[in-house]
Amino acid sequence: QVQLVESGGGLVQPGGSLKLSCAASVSIFSMYAMGWYRQAPGKQRELVAKITEGGSTNYADSVKGRFTISRDNAKNTVYLQMNSLKPEDTAVYYCNKDRAIKWNWGQGTQVTVSS
């Protein structure tokens, strides 16, 4: 049973920054492309950033230029550096495989952008 543990969220003012972390309990983590997803109240979960096994990245238009995804395969961890945060970035953030069949979702980490 794979466990995903997200952390690093919090309350930040518009224009601020946060860095999220997601630790996976599997050594085969490095074999998968990983994504950061978010779900705002009343909305569907959406993919905001993904990183391949080799380190290539892709971003949703809404976060391009502000968010940076990275990974440390030795630590089975994926990160999301979020800069220039906006109120519309408020959501619960999750990580998971970038595959149709996913691991069980973790508890997520809440990001709230508000003045």
N, C-alpha and C positions, 0 to 999 in steps of 0.2 A: 504494500500500500504506500504509494508515493505521498509525501507530505510537502506542501508548499507553505512557507511562512513569510508573509510580507510584513515589512516594518518601515518606519521612517516618516509616516504621515503626520499631519498636525494642522494647526491653524496658522495661516500666514496671510500677511497683507498683500493686496494686489501689487504686482511687481517683484514680489519676493521669490525665494528659491527654496526647494526641498530636494533631498535625494532619498529615493526609495530603494529598498533592498528586498530581494526575494531569495530565500535559501531553499534549495530542493534537497530532499533526503535520499537522492539516488545518485550513484556514481555515473550512470549513463546519461546524466544531464547534458554532457558535452555532445551527445549524439543528436540532439534536437535543436531545431530553431525554436526560440522562445519569444514570447510576446508579453507586453504589458497591456492590460485591458482596464477599462474603467466603466463604472455604472453610476450614473447620476439618478437621483430620485425620480421615479416615474418614467425612466428611459431604459432602453435596452443596453446591455453590455456591449461596448465597442472596443475594437483593437486600436490602440493609439501608437504603438511602436513595436517593431519586431527586429530580431537579430538572428542571423543564420548561424549554423555551426561554425562557419568560417569567419564570422564577424561582420558580414555585410548587414547594413541596417536600412530600414524603411519606416516612414512616419506618416501618420494621418495628416492631411493638410492643416487641420486645426492646431497642430502642435509643432509643425515643421519649423525649424529654426529656433525653437525654444526648449525642446526636450531632447535629451541624448540618452540612448540606451547603450549599455555595455554589459559585458559578462566576464566573470572570472571562473573558468572551468575547474581550476584547481580547488576552488571553494564552493563549487556547485551553486553559484550565486549570480543573479542578474540584477542590474541596477537601472534606475531611471533618474537621471538628473533633470530636474524641472526648474527652468528659469523663467523670468518675466511672467509669473503666474497671473491668471485672470480669474475673475469670479466664476466664469463658465467652466473652469477646470475642476471645480468642486465635484467630488465623486468619491466612491470607494474604488481603490485601485487594486488590481489583482495581476498575478503573473500566471502563465501556463504555457504549455507547448503551443506552437503555431501549427497545429494539426487539427483536422476535423474531430478526431477522437482525442479528448483531452484527459489529463489527470484530474483527480478530484480537486475542486477549487479550494483554495485556502480561505482564511477568514477575511482577507483583504486588509487594506490600511486606509483609513479615512483621510482625505485631503480636503480641507476647507479653506477657501480663499475669500477673505472678507476683511473689510476695514472696520 
